[in-house]
Amino acid sequence: MTKSKKFISLFLVFSLVMLSVNLHAKERRGAKLSITRKNDGKIKGELLVVKQNLLLLLLESGIDVTIDIRDIQVIKIKKRSKALWGAGIGLLVGVPMGLVQNTTVKQEAVYDAMNVMGWSALGAICGGLIGAAPRLIPQTIQIEGMTDSEINEVLAKLRKKARVRDYR
């Protein structure tokens, strides 16, 4: 089997695996929030709906909780990890890098395959780490001390991150 046929078959297999990841993700999820209240401590959950001055969260226990925006001190928004997506892009970059190096440096056939696999693995690992990095730093919003217009801007931004965006 020639190198071009190996590359095409590897690309097709990888494409099928990466494209099938999105098939099960039909239902939209809201952002993961960690809310510090002024008097009750912390609450963590998924943002379902943003109403006029209320946030509706779904806790991990399955309970819906409504929180008045005036009772909130700080909101932390956890970003979703894109490690799998980053690993896929890194793999797509790593395979051609290995193939290019194989064409420039003549080696035995065993080393050719190991070289492509090594570059692919390196690309996937680097891409996965880069994709996972945004999750490590949550976005923090200090609600306490904001004016009403600033709070309305924050609610508009949160509405875009809710499971149900158009609820009025």
C-alpha positions in Angstrom: 0.0 0.0 0.0 1.4 3.4 -1.0 1.8 6.3 1.4 -0.9 8.3 -0.2 -3.4 5.4 0.2 -2.4 5.0 3.9 -2.8 8.7 4.5 -6.3 8.8 2.8 -7.5 5.7 4.8 -6.2 7.2 8.1 -7.8 10.5 7.3 -11.2 8.8 6.5 -11.1 6.8 9.8 -10.2 9.9 11.8 -12.9 11.9 10.1 -15.6 9.3 10.9 -14.6 9.2 14.5 -14.4 13.0 15.0 -17.6 13.7 13.1 -19.6 11.2 15.0 -18.8 13.0 18.3 -21.3 15.7 17.5 -24.2 13.4 16.6 -25.1 12.7 20.3 -24.9 16.3 21.3 -28.4 17.3 20.1 -29.7 18.9 23.4 -28.2 22.2 24.3 -26.7 22.6 27.7 -26.5 25.7 29.8 -23.3 27.1 31.3 -22.0 25.7 34.6 -22.3 28.4 37.2 -20.9 28.7 40.7 -22.9 31.4 42.5 -21.8 33.0 45.8 -24.8 34.4 47.6 -24.6 37.3 50.0 -25.9 35.3 53.0 -26.4 31.6 52.0 -23.0 30.5 50.7 -22.3 28.8 47.3 -24.6 27.1 44.8 -23.4 25.2 41.7 -25.5 24.2 38.8 -26.4 24.5 35.2 -28.0 27.7 34.0 -31.5 26.9 32.6 -33.2 30.3 32.2 -32.5 34.0 32.8 -35.6 35.9 33.7 -36.1 39.6 34.4 -34.2 39.6 37.7 -33.9 35.9 38.4 -31.7 33.0 37.5 -33.0 29.4 37.3 -30.4 26.8 38.0 -30.5 23.0 37.8 -28.4 21.6 40.6 -26.5 18.3 40.3 -29.1 16.7 42.6 -31.8 17.4 40.0 -33.5 20.2 41.9 -34.4 23.5 40.2 -33.4 26.6 42.2 -34.5 30.2 41.5 -32.0 32.9 42.6 -32.8 36.6 42.8 -30.0 38.6 41.2 -30.0 41.0 44.1 -29.0 38.1 46.5 -25.9 37.3 44.4 -22.4 38.5 45.3 -20.3 36.7 42.7 -20.9 34.5 39.6 -18.2 32.2 38.2 -18.8 30.7 34.8 -17.0 27.5 34.0 -16.1 27.2 30.4 -16.5 23.9 28.6 -13.4 21.9 27.8 -12.6 21.5 24.2 -9.8 19.0 24.7 -11.3 16.4 22.3 -11.7 19.0 19.6 -8.1 20.3 20.2 -6.7 16.8 20.1 -8.4 16.2 16.8 -7.0 19.3 15.2 -3.6 18.5 16.7 -3.8 15.0 15.1 -4.8 16.5 11.8 -1.7 18.7 12.0 0.6 15.9 13.3 -0.1 13.4 10.6 1.0 15.6 7.7 4.1 16.7 9.7 5.1 13.1 10.1 4.5 12.4 6.4 6.5 15.5 5.3 9.4 14.4 7.5 9.2 10.9 6.0 9.6 12.3 2.5 12.5 14.5 3.4 14.5 11.9 5.4 14.8 8.4 3.8 14.4 5.7 6.5 13.3 2.2 6.8 9.6 1.4 6.4 9.2 0.6 10.2 10.6 4.0 11.2 8.2 5.7 8.7 5.1 4.4 10.4 6.6 5.1 13.9 7.5 8.7 12.8 3.9 9.4 11.6 2.5 7.9 14.8 4.9 9.9 16.9 4.0 13.2 15.2 0.3 12.3 15.4 0.5 11.6 19.1 2.5 14.7 19.8 0.0 16.8 17.8 -3.0 15.2 19.6 -1.5 15.7 23.1 -0.6 19.4 22.4 -4.0 20.1 20.9 -5.8 18.4 23.8 -3.9 20.5 26.3 -4.6 23.7 24.5 -8.3 22.8 24.2 -8.5 22.0 27.9 -6.8 25.2 29.0 -9.9 27.5 29.0 -11.7 25.3 31.5 -9.0 26.0 34.1 -9.7 29.7 34.4 -13.4 30.5 35.1 -14.9 33.8 34.2 -15.8 35.8 37.4 -18.5 38.4 37.5 -18.8 40.6 40.6 -22.5 41.5 40.9 -22.5 43.2 44.2 -22.1 46.9 43.7 -23.2 47.0 40.1 -25.8 49.5 38.8 -29.1 48.3 37.3 -27.9 48.9 33.8 -24.7 46.9 34.4 -26.7 44.1 35.9 -29.0 44.1 32.8 -25.9 43.8 30.6 -24.7 40.8 32.7 -28.1 39.2 32.4 -28.1 39.7 28.6 -24.7 37.9 28.4 -25.9 35.1 30.8 -29.1 34.7 28.7 -26.9 33.7 25.7 -25.3 31.0 27.9 -28.6 29.5 29.3 -30.1 26.3 28.1 -33.3 28.2 27.1 -32.2 31.5 25.6 -35.5 33.1 24.5 -37.5 32.8 27.6 -39.2 36.1 28.6 
